[in-house]
Amino acid sequence: MKTVKIAVLINLLLAFSFHVSAYTERDLLQKAADRSKVGASLLPERQWFPYPSYRDRQGWDNLLGEWKSEFIRRGEKQADYEWSVVKATDYIEFERSGNRRIMEDPFGRNNNAISDLLMAELAEGKGRFVDQLINGVFLSCEMTSWALSAHLNAQHSHRSLPESTEHVIDLTAGDLGSLLSYCYYFLRDEFDKVNPEVSRRLRAELQSRILDTYMKEDRFWWMAFHYEPGVMVNNWNPWCNFNMLQCFLLLEDDPEVRADAVYRTMVSVDKFINYTHSDGACEEGPSYWGHAAGKMYDYLQLLHDATGGRVSVFNEPVVRNMGEYISRSYVGNGWVVNFADASARGGGDAPLIYRYGKAVGSDEMIHYAAYLAKSGNRSAAPSPGRDVFRTLQTCLFRDEMERVEPKHQTPDYTWYPETEFCYMKNKNGLFFAAKGGYNNESHNHNDAGTFSLYVNTIPVIIDAGVGTYTRQTFSNERYNIWTMQSNYHNLPLINGTAQSFGNEYKATDVSFNKAGMTFSLNIAAAYPQSAGVKRWIRSYTLKNGTLKISDNFDLTKTDSPNRIHFLTWGNVNTDTPGVVEIEAKGEKVRLVYDKNLFTVLKEIIRLDDQRLSNVWGDVVCRLSLQAKTATLKGKYTYTILKE
C-alpha cells in the first residue's frame, strides 16, 4: 500500500505542475457567452445534429458513400466476437507489477467491437448487428467502472480495483460514455424491439456514471475548477470535456440542465485555453496534439454547431496558433519534431486537421491535411475506435477535403517565444528543432536545451521518445527510466551530474535571432547545485549545410570532466580522431569536434521496448564527447556537417 500511495502522490505532482508564466486569464469561452446566452443559443430538438436518423437509408448511403461496404465488413468480423470479461485480478495487476495492458487490452477490444457494430448497423440498417451490439452494451453496463486501472487512483481509496460506491470519469470512461450515448441515440427504438430493458438500463447507467457524476463532482484534477495559478492543465481537460458535451447534447432533454452542463464545460475548457501559451505550441508534442488542441477543436466545433454558431472562439489567434503547431512540427515522410513523451513518427489525423484549418481559416492546415491524406490511404474508411464523432465528421467532409490541393509549406523558421520551441530549416535539406522550457512540463522529460537534427527529413540526431507506459512511467520512479533523463538527450553531463526534475530546473535567457538563424539559452538552472554550474550558454546556428553548436561555461568546481552527449540511430564510425561519421537511412553527416579537448565514447543501447523499437529499430547509439581535462571556464564548439 505504501508504494501505491507514493505513486498516487507522484501522479498528482505530474498532473499539477507549476509554471508561473504559463497561465493567462483569457476566459475566451465565458466572454463569448454567459450562462444566459448559452441557454438562449442552444438549438432545440437536436437541430444541430447533421447526421441522418437510423431509418433514413438514403441519408446513410449518401453520407458513407463507397465506405458503406467497408463499415459493414468490419461489423461482420465482430459478429462472432467473444466478449472479454475484465477480471478483478486484471485491475489489481496494475498495483502488483505496474502492468496496465493486462486490463486495458480486453477492455479496448470490447469497446472497439461496440464501435464497429454500431457503424455497421448504421451503414446497413437491417438489424443484423443489433443482437451482438446489445451484448456489448449490456456487458458494459454490468461493469463496475469504465475507467482504466491506471486511473482509478482517483477513487478515494486510491486503489486500482473499481469500487461500486463511486464513479470516476477518466479518458476512457468519457470515450465509452460518448460511444454508448450514440448507441442510445441512434438505436434505442431497435433495442426496445428486442427488450426495453436494454435502453432503460443503458440510459440509467449513462445518467449515473456520466451526467450526474460530471455535474456533482468537481474533484477530478482535469476539470481544473479549483485552479490555482501555474497548475498544469493538459490534454485530459479538452478530451474529457468534449466527451461530456457530447453526452449531454445527445441525452439531456431538460433545456435548463443541458444549458447548465454546457456552460460548466465552457468554464472548464477555458482553463485549458488559459494554460496554453499564446504562441500555441503543444508542450506535450505532436503525438498528443490530437488529444490536446485536436480535442479542443472537436469541443469548440460541437459547441459552435449546437449553438448555431452563436458561441464560437474560432477567430481567436491562440486557437489558430494551436492548430498550426501540428503542420509546423511536421518534418516530412512521416517524421515529426518530438519532445517529451511524443513519438518521432506521426503527422496527425488529416481529416481532423482539415476541419480545424477550415474553422480557423488556415490555408496552411487545409493544404497540409490534403497532403497527409494523399500520402496515406485515402480510400480506406476511418477506423472509429471509441471516437464516433470524428468518424462521422470525416464522412461529412470527405468529398470537400479531396478537392483541396495537397501541399506542405511552412516558413524557414518557427519561433515559439513563450513555450521556447525553435524550428529552423534551409534549402540544404537540414531541419533543426530545439527547446528551452522547464523540467516539469506535461509528459516531462528532463531535456531543457536539447535538440534534434534532420537531413532531407530523416532524423540523424534524435530524441528517443518514450517506451510503453507502465506504473513506473507516472510514479516516483519516472526518472529512473533512461529515456526521461537529460544524459540520454543531446545535452551535457556537467561534473557527472544530469538535469533535475522540477519547476525550478529550467532554461533562462532563451532567445532566437532570425537574422543569424541562431537559437541560444542558458541551461545552468536546469541542473542541481551539485553540478556546480554558474553559467552554461548553449547556442545553435544553422547555416547552409552545417549546424554549429557552442557551449560557453563557467563552473564553481571540477569534480569530473564534462561529457557532451549526442543520441543517434544511425551507423557510427569514430575511427578518425576529431570526426564522427553518422549515416542514417542513407543520409550522412560528420560531427566535427576538437580532438585535443575530447575523447569520443560510444554506447549501444538495445531497445527491448516495442514502442521504441517500432520507431528506431533494435538499437540506438549514445555518443559522448568526454573532456580530457576538467576546467572551471571554457568554450566548446562542435559542428555537424551534411555530406
C-alpha positions in Angstrom: 0.0 0.0 0.0 2.9 2.4 0.7 4.1 2.0 -2.9 0.6 2.7 -4.2 0.2 5.9 -2.1 3.6 7.2 -3.3 2.6 6.5 -6.9 -0.6 8.5 -6.3 1.3 11.4 -4.9 3.7 11.4 -7.9 0.8 11.2 -10.3 -0.7 14.3 -8.7 2.7 16.1 -8.9 2.8 15.3 -12.6 -0.7 16.4 -13.1 -0.4 19.6 -11.1 2.9 21.1 -12.1 3.8 24.7 -11.6 5.0 27.1 -14.3 4.1 30.6 -13.3 4.4 32.2 -16.8 2.0 29.7 -18.5 -1.4 30.8 -17.4 -3.3 33.8 -18.8 -6.8 34.7 -17.7 -8.3 34.9 -21.1 -11.6 33.0 -20.3 -12.5 33.3 -24.0 -15.5 31.0 -23.9 -17.0 32.7 -20.9 -16.5 36.0 -22.5 -18.2 34.7 -25.7 -21.3 33.7 -23.8 -22.5 33.8 -20.2 -24.9 31.2 -18.8 -28.0 33.1 -20.0 -26.7 33.4 -23.6 -25.8 29.7 -23.7 -29.4 28.8 -22.7 -30.8 31.1 -25.3 -28.4 29.9 -28.0 -28.6 26.1 -27.8 -30.6 24.8 -30.7 -33.8 22.8 -29.6 -34.7 19.3 -30.5 -31.1 18.5 -31.6 -31.4 20.6 -34.7 -27.6 20.9 -34.7 -27.3 17.2 -35.4 -26.0 16.9 -39.0 -26.4 13.1 -39.5 -29.3 11.0 -40.8 -31.7 9.2 -38.5 -31.3 5.5 -38.3 -34.2 4.9 -40.6 -33.0 7.3 -43.3 -31.3 4.8 -45.5 -30.7 7.2 -48.4 -29.2 9.6 -46.0 -26.7 7.0 -44.7 -25.9 5.9 -48.3 -25.1 9.5 -49.2 -23.0 10.1 -46.1 -20.9 6.9 -46.2 -20.6 6.5 -50.0 -18.2 3.8 -51.0 -17.1 3.4 -47.4 -20.5 1.8 -46.6 -19.4 -1.7 -47.5 -16.2 -1.4 -45.5 -18.1 -0.4 -42.3 -20.3 -3.4 -42.9 -17.4 -5.8 -43.3 -15.9 -4.6 -40.1 -19.1 -5.3 -38.3 -19.3 -8.7 -39.8 -15.9 -9.5 -38.4 -17.3 -8.7 -34.9 -20.5 -10.9 -35.4 -18.9 -13.8 -33.6 -16.7 -11.8 -31.2 -16.4 -13.4 -27.8 -16.8 -10.5 -25.3 -14.0 -10.4 -22.8 -14.5 -10.3 -19.1 -12.1 -7.9 -17.4 -11.2 -9.8 -14.3 -10.6 -8.3 -10.9 -7.1 -9.5 -10.9 -6.6 -7.7 -14.3 -7.2 -4.4 -12.4 -5.2 -5.5 -9.4 -2.2 -6.3 -11.6 -1.5 -2.6 -12.0 -0.7 -2.4 -8.3 1.2 -5.7 -8.3 3.5 -5.3 -11.3 2.7 -1.9 -12.9 1.3 -3.7 -16.0 -1.6 -1.6 -17.5 -2.2 -3.6 -20.6 -3.5 -6.7 -18.9 -6.6 -4.7 -18.1 -6.6 -2.3 -21.0 -6.3 -4.8 -23.9 -9.5 -6.8 -23.3 -11.4 -3.7 -22.3 -10.2 -2.0 -25.5 -11.2 -4.9 -27.7 -14.7 -4.8 -26.3 -15.1 -1.1 -26.9 -13.7 -1.4 -30.5 -16.2 -4.1 -31.2 -19.1 -2.0 -30.0 -17.9 0.8 -32.3 -17.6 -1.4 -35.3 -21.0 -3.0 -34.7 -22.6 0.4 -34.3 -21.2 1.8 -37.6 -22.1 -1.4 -39.4 -25.7 -1.2 -38.3 -25.9 2.4 -39.2 -24.4 1.6 -42.6 -26.7 -1.4 -43.4 -29.8 -0.7 -41.3 -31.3 -4.2 -41.4 -31.0 -5.1 -37.7 -28.3 -7.7 -38.4 -25.9 -6.4 -35.9 -28.3 -5.4 -33.2 -28.2 -8.5 -31.0 -24.4 -8.6 -30.9 -24.4 -4.8 -30.1 -26.8 -5.4 -27.3 -24.4 -8.0 -25.9 -21.6 -5.4 -25.8 -23.8 -2.6 -24.4 -25.2 -4.8 -21.7 -21.7 -6.1 -20.8 -20.6 -2.5 -20.4 -23.5 -1.7 -18.2 -22.5 -4.7 -16.0 -19.0 -3.4 -15.4 -18.3 -1.6 -12.1 -16.4 1.1 -13.8 -15.5 2.4 -17.3 -12.2 3.9 -16.1 -8.8 2.3 -16.6 -7.0 0.6 -13.8 -4.1 3.1 -14.1 -6.6 6.0 -13.5 -8.7 4.5 -10.6 -6.3 6.1 -8.1 -8.8 8.9 -8.4 -11.1 6.8 -6.1 -11.0 7.9 -2.5 -9.2 4.6 -1.7 -6.5 5.2 -4.3 -6.7 1.6 -5.3 -6.8 0.1 -8.8 -9.8 -2.2 -8.3 -13.0 -0.3 -9.2 -15.4 0.3 -6.3 -19.2 0.3 -6.6 -19.7 3.3 -4.3 -18.3 6.0 -6.6 -17.8 6.7 -10.3 -14.6 8.0 -11.9 -14.6 9.9 -15.2 -11.3 9.5 -16.9 -10.4 9.5 -20.6 -11.8 6.0 -21.3 -14.9 6.4 -19.2 -15.7 9.5 -21.2 -14.9 7.9 -24.5 -17.1 4.9 -23.7 -19.8 7.2 -22.3 -20.0 9.1 -25.6 -19.9 5.9 -27.7 -22.8 4.4 -25.7 -24.6 7.7 -26.0 -24.5 7.4 -29.8 -25.8 3.8 -29.5 -28.7 5.0 -27.4 -29.4 8.0 -29.6 -29.5 6.1 -32.9 -30.8 2.6 -31.8 -32.9 2.8 -28.7 -36.0 2.0 -30.7 -34.3 -1.0 -32.2 -33.2 -2.1 -28.7 -36.7 -1.7 -27.5 -38.0 -4.1 -30.1 -35.7 -6.8 -28.5 -36.3 -5.8 -24.9 -37.0 -2.3 -23.5 -34.7 -3.1 -20.5 -31.7 -2.6 -22.8 -32.4 1.0 -23.4 -33.6 1.7 -19.9 -30.5 0.2 -18.3 -28.2 1.9 -20.7 -29.8 5.3 -20.2 -29.7 4.8 -16.4 -26.0 3.9 -16.4 -25.1 6.9 -18.5 -27.1 9.2 -16.2 -25.4 7.8 -13.1 -21.8 7.3 -14.4 -21.5 10.3 -16.7 -24.2 13.0 -16.4 -24.8 13.1 -12.7 -21.1 12.5 -11.8 -20.0 15.4 -14.0 -22.5 17.8 -12.5 -22.0 16.8 -8.9 -18.2 16.2 -8.7 -15.5 18.8 -9.0 -12.6 16.8 -7.6 -11.2 15.4 -10.8 -8.0 17.2 -11.5 -8.7 17.5 -15.2 -11.7 19.7 -14.5 -9.5 22.4 -13.1 -12.4 24.0 -11.3 -10.2 24.8 -8.3 -7.4 26.1 -10.4 -4.5 27.9 -8.8 -2.1 30.0 -10.8 0.5 27.8 -12.6 -1.2 24.5 -12.1 -0.9 22.3 -15.2 -4.0 21.7 -17.4 -3.2 19.2 -20.2 -4.9 17.1 -22.9 -7.2 15.5 -20.3 -9.2 18.7 -20.0 -10.5 19.2 -23.5 -10.7 15.4 -24.1 -12.9 14.7 -21.1 -15.0 17.8 -21.5 -15.6 17.1 -25.2 -17.0 13.7 -24.2 -19.2 15.3 -21.5 -20.5 17.8 -24.0 -21.4 15.0 -26.5 -23.2 13.1 -23.7 -25.3 16.0 -22.5 -26.2 17.1 -26.0 -27.3 13.6 -27.1 -29.0 12.6 -23.9 -30.3 15.5 -21.8 -33.8 16.7 -22.7 -34.3 19.3 -19.9 -33.1 22.6 -21.5 -32.1 24.1 -18.2 -30.0 21.2 -17.2 -28.5 21.0 -20.6 -27.5 24.6 -20.6 -26.1 24.3 -17.1 -23.9 21.4 -18.2 -22.8 23.1 -21.4 -21.7 26.2 -19.5 -19.9 24.1 -16.9 -17.9 22.5 -19.7 -17.1 26.0 -21.0 -15.7 27.1 -17.7 -13.5 24.0 -17.5 -12.2 24.2 -21.1 -11.3 27.9 -20.6 -8.8 26.6 -18.1 -7.0 24.6 -20.8 -7.0 27.6 -23.2 -5.8 29.9 -20.5 -2.9 27.5 -19.7 -1.8 27.2 -23.3 0.7 29.9 -24.3 -0.5 32.4 -26.9 2.2 31.0 -29.3 0.1 27.9 -29.5 2.8 25.2 -29.1 1.9 21.9 -27.6 4.4 21.1 -24.8 3.2 17.5 -24.9 4.4 17.1 -28.5 2.8 16.2 -31.8 1.6 12.7 -30.6 -0.6 14.5 -28.1 -1.8 17.3 -30.3 -4.8 15.3 -31.5 -5.8 14.7 -27.8 -5.0 18.3 -26.7 -5.6 21.0 -29.3 -7.4 18.5 -31.5 -9.9 17.6 -28.8 -10.3 21.2 -28.0 -11.2 21.8 -31.7 -13.7 19.0 -31.6 -15.2 20.6 -28.5 -15.3 24.0 -30.0 -16.8 22.7 -33.2 -19.6 20.9 -31.4 -20.3 23.9 -29.2 -20.4 26.1 -32.3 -22.8 23.7 -34.1 -25.0 23.2 -31.0 -25.5 27.0 -30.7 -25.9 27.7 -34.4 -22.5 29.5 -34.4 -23.6 31.9 -31.6 -20.9 30.6 -29.2 -17.6 30.5 -31.0 -14.0 31.5 -30.5 -12.5 30.3 -33.8 -11.4 33.8 -34.6 -9.1 34.0 -31.6 -5.3 33.9 -32.6 -4.4 31.5 -29.9 -6.8 28.9 -31.2 -5.4 29.3 -34.7 -1.8 29.1 -33.4 -2.6 25.9 -31.5 -3.8 24.4 -34.8 -0.9 25.4 -37.0 1.6 23.9 -34.5 0.9 20.5 -36.0 1.8 21.5 -39.5 4.9 23.4 -38.3 6.1 20.3 -36.4 5.9 18.0 -39.4 9.4 17.4 -40.9 8.4 15.1 -43.7 8.0 11.4 -44.7 6.2 10.6 -41.5 8.7 12.2 -39.2 7.8 14.9 -36.7 9.6 17.0 -34.0 9.2 15.0 -30.8 9.8 16.4 -27.4 8.6 14.9 -24.1 6.6 11.6 -24.4 5.8 12.2 -28.1 6.9 9.7 -30.8 9.1 10.8 -33.7 6.7 9.2 -36.1 3.3 10.7 -37.0 1.9 13.7 -38.7 -1.6 13.9 -37.4 -5.2 13.0 -38.4 -5.7 14.5 -41.8 -9.5 15.0 -41.7 -9.2 16.5 -38.2 -6.5 18.9 -39.4 -8.6 19.9 -42.4 -11.7 20.6 -40.3 -9.7 22.6 -37.8 -8.0 24.6 -40.5 -11.3 25.3 -42.1 -12.8 26.5 -38.8 -9.9 28.9 -38.1 -9.3 30.0 -41.7 -5.8 28.4 -42.0 -4.9 27.6 -45.6 -1.7 26.1 -44.2 -3.6 23.5 -42.3 -6.1 22.8 -45.0 -3.5 22.1 -47.6 -1.3 20.2 -45.1 -4.3 17.9 -44.4 -4.8 17.2 -48.1 -1.0 16.5 -48.3 -1.2 14.0 -45.5 -4.3 12.4 -46.9 -2.6 12.0 -50.3 0.4 10.3 -48.7 -1.9 7.8 -46.9 -4.7 5.5 -48.0 -7.4 7.9 -49.0 -9.8 5.2 -50.0 -9.9 3.5 -46.6 -12.8 4.2 -44.3 -11.9 5.8 -41.0 -11.5 3.4 -38.1 -13.7 4.8 -35.4 -12.2 3.2 -32.3 -14.1 4.9 -29.5 -14.5 8.2 -31.4 -17.7 8.1 -33.3 -17.8 11.9 -33.6 -14.6 12.1 -35.7 -15.7 9.2 -37.8 -18.9 10.8 -38.7 -17.3 14.2 -39.3 -14.7 12.6 -41.6 -17.5 11.1 -43.6 -19.3 14.5 -43.7 -16.3 16.5 -45.1 -14.5 13.8 -47.1 -15.5 14.9 -50.6 -14.8 18.5 -49.7 -11.2 17.7 -48.5 -10.4 15.7 -51.6 -10.9 18.8 -53.8 -8.1 20.6 -51.9 -4.6 20.9 -53.4 -2.1 18.8 -51.4 1.0 20.7 -50.2 3.0 21.3 -47.1 4.6 24.7 -47.0 5.9 26.3 -43.8 8.3 29.2 -43.1 12.1 28.7 -42.8 11.8 29.2 -39.1 9.1 29.0 -36.4 9.8 30.6 -33.1 7.6 29.9 -30.1 8.8 32.6 -27.7 6.7 31.5 -24.7 6.9 27.8 -25.0 10.5 28.2 -26.1 10.5 25.9 -29.1 12.6 26.8 -32.1 12.4 25.2 -35.6 14.8 26.2 -38.4 15.2 24.7 -41.8 17.0 25.6 -45.1 17.3 24.7 -48.7 20.3 22.4 -48.0 17.8 19.9 -46.5 18.5 20.5 -42.8 15.7 20.8 -40.3 16.7 21.8 -36.8 14.5 21.7 -33.6 15.4 22.7 -30.1 13.6 23.6 -26.9 14.2 25.6 -23.7 11.3 25.3 -21.2 11.4 23.8 -17.8 11.7 20.3 -16.4 8.1 20.0 -15.1 6.1 20.2 -18.3 3.3 17.9 -19.2 4.7 14.4 -20.0 8.0 15.9 -19.0 11.5 14.8 -19.8 14.5 16.5 -18.2 15.5 18.0 -21.5 15.9 21.8 -21.3 18.2 22.8 -24.1 18.1 19.6 -26.2 17.9 19.5 -30.0 17.2 17.2 -32.9 18.6 17.4 -36.4 17.0 16.0 -39.6 18.7 15.7 -43.0 16.3 15.5 -46.0 13.5 14.7 -43.5 15.5 11.8 -41.9 16.3 12.2 -38.2 20.0 11.9 -37.6 20.5 13.4 -34.1 17.4 12.2 -32.3 15.1 12.3 -29.3 14.3 8.7 -28.4 10.8 9.4 -27.1 9.2 7.2 -24.5 8.6 3.5 -24.1 5.4 1.6 -23.2 3.5 3.2 -20.4 3.6 1.3 -17.1 3.0 2.3 -13.5 6.7 3.4 -13.4 6.1 5.9 -16.1 3.9 8.1 -13.9 5.4 7.4 -10.5 8.3 8.4 -8.3 10.4 6.1 -10.4 9.8 8.0 -13.7 13.3 9.5 -13.8 14.9 6.1 -13.4 13.8 5.4 -16.9 16.7 6.3 -19.3 14.5 8.0 -21.9 13.5 10.6 -19.3 17.0 11.6 -18.3 19.0 14.5 -19.7 22.1 12.4 -20.1 20.2 10.4 -22.8 19.2 13.6 -24.6 21.5 15.8 -26.6 22.9 17.7 -23.6 25.9 17.9 -21.4 26.6 15.9 -18.3 28.2 18.5 -16.0 30.6 17.4 -13.2 29.0 14.0 -13.6 25.5 15.4 -12.9 22.4 15.3 -15.0 19.5 17.8 -15.1 16.9 17.5 -12.3 13.1 17.3 -12.3 11.1 20.3 -11.1 9.7 23.6 -12.0 12.8 25.4 -10.8 15.0 23.5 -13.2 14.7 25.4 -16.4 16.4 27.3 -19.3 16.9 31.0 -18.9 17.9 33.9 -21.2 16.3 32.0 -24.1 16.4 33.9 -27.5 16.2 33.4 -31.2 18.0 35.6 -33.8 16.2 35.1 -37.1 18.8 37.1 -39.0 21.6 34.9 -37.9 19.4 31.8 -37.6 20.7 31.3 -34.0 18.9 29.8 -31.0 20.6 30.3 -27.7 19.9 29.7 -24.0 21.4 29.4 -20.6 20.8 25.8 -19.2 22.7 26.3 -15.9 19.5 26.5 -13.9 18.3 23.1 -15.3 21.0 21.4 -13.2 21.0 21.0 -9.4 23.5 22.8 -7.2 25.6 19.7 -7.0 26.6 20.2 -10.7 28.4 23.5 -9.7 27.1 25.4 -12.8 27.2 29.2 -12.7 26.6 29.6 -16.4 26.3 27.3 -19.4 25.3 29.2 -22.6 24.5 26.9 -25.4 23.9 28.3 -28.9 22.9 26.6 -32.2 23.4 28.3 -35.5 22.1 26.8 -38.8 23.8 27.9 -41.9 23.8 26.3 -45.3 24.8 22.6 -44.8 26.1 23.0 -41.2 24.8 23.2 -37.7 27.3 24.9 -35.3 26.9 24.2 -31.6 28.8 26.1 -28.9 28.9 25.7 -25.1 30.3 28.6 -23.2 30.5 27.7 -19.5 31.6 28.9 -16.0 31.6 26.4 -13.2 32.3 26.5 -9.4 34.1 23.2 -9.2 35.6 20.4 -11.3 34.7 17.1 -9.8 34.9 15.2 -13.1 35.4 16.0 -16.8 32.3 17.2 -18.6 30.6 14.9 -21.2 28.6 16.1 -24.2 26.0 13.6 -25.3 24.5 13.1 -28.8 21.9 10.4 -29.5 21.5 8.8 -32.9 20.0 5.7 -34.5 22.5 5.8 -37.4 25.6 3.8 -38.1 28.5 5.4 -36.4 32.2 5.5 -37.3 34.6 7.0 -34.7 37.9 5.8 -36.3 39.2 9.3 -37.2 40.0 11.5 -34.2 38.1 14.7 -34.3 35.4 13.3 -36.6 32.4 11.1 -36.0 30.7 9.9 -39.2 27.0 9.1 -38.9 24.8 7.5 -41.6 21.0 7.1 -41.1 18.8 5.7 -43.8 21.3 6.9 -46.5 21.7 10.4 -45.1 25.3 11.2 -43.9 26.7 13.8 -41.6 30.0 14.4 -39.9 30.2 15.6 -36.3 33.5 17.6 -36.0 35.0 18.2 -32.6 38.4 19.3 -31.2 40.4 16.1 -30.8 42.7 17.9 -28.4 39.8 18.6 -26.0 37.7 15.5 -26.2 37.8 11.7 -26.3 34.8 10.1 -28.1 32.9 7.3 -26.4 30.2 5.1 -28.0 27.4 3.3 -26.1 25.0 1.0 -27.9 21.5 0.9 -26.3 19.4 -2.1 -27.1 15.7 -1.3 -27.5 13.7 -4.1 -25.9 10.5 -2.0 -25.7 8.3 -2.3 -28.8 7.1 1.3 -28.7 10.7 2.4 -29.1 11.9 -0.3 -31.5 8.9 0.3 -33.8 10.4 3.7 -34.5 14.2 3.3 -34.2 14.8 -0.4 -34.8 16.8 -2.7 -32.4 19.4 -0.2 -31.1 20.3 3.5 -30.8 23.7 4.9 -30.1 24.8 7.4 -27.5 27.9 9.3 -28.4 29.8 11.0 -25.6 32.5 13.6 -26.1 34.4 13.4 -22.8 36.6 16.3 -22.0 40.3 15.3 -21.5 40.7 17.9 -18.7 38.3 19.5 -16.2 38.3 23.3 -16.2 36.2 25.9 -14.4 35.7 28.0 -17.5 35.8 27.3 -21.2 34.1 27.1 -24.6 33.4 24.0 -26.6 32.5 24.1 -30.2 31.1 21.2 -32.4 29.9 21.3 -35.9 27.6 18.9 -37.7 28.1 19.0 -41.5 25.9 17.4 -44.1 27.8 15.3 -46.6 
